[in-house]
């Protein structure tokens, strides 16, 4: 059974959530507001050990990945 990913606003993402970006799944390791703006910074860890930083507006939407 395949579960469709849920879209969630960036401002409601929490540490430990799993998000999908272009089919790749990342674990959220850190969520921080930007000091000089309303933007939110997410630190994401990939399955291969790599990491990526995403900065976006609070109303932007991301896909939550289904948990295995």
N, C-alpha and C positions, 0 to 999 in steps of 0.2 A: 504494500500500500504506500503510495507516494503522497506526502503531505505538501500542499502548496505553501510557499514561504509567506509570512505575514509582513506587511509593510508597517513600519513604526517610525514615528518622528524621532529625529536625532536627539532631542532633549529628553526623551524617555528611555534611552539606552543606558544600561547599567553595566558595571564591571561583571565579567563572567558571561554576558550574553554572547551568542554566536551570530555573526552577521555574514551575509553573502554579498560579494561584489563580483559581478560578471562571472558567476558560477563558482568562484573560489570562496571557501569558508574560512573566516577568521574569528579568533576568540578575542573579545574586548578585554584588554588588560588595564586600561586606565581611561577615565572620562574626566576632563577638566574644562571649566569655562576659561575663555581667553580673558586676560585681565583688562585689555583696552577695548573690548568690543563684546557683542552678545554672542559671538561665535563659540562653538564647542569643539574641543580637540579630543579625538579618540586615538588611543594607541592600540593597534591591532597586532596580534601574533598569528602567523600562519602555521599550518601543519608542518611545514618544512623548517621551522625555527626562525624564519625571517620575520621582520616586523615592518609595519607601515603606520604612518601618522595621517589621519584624516581630519581636516578642519572644515566645518560647515556651519551654516545658519541653523538655529534650533528647529525651524519648521521643515527642514529637508527630511526626506524619507529614505530609509534604508530597509533592506529585506532581512528579517530575522531568519536564520537557517533552522531547519527542523533538527531537533536533537535526536541522536541515534538511539 
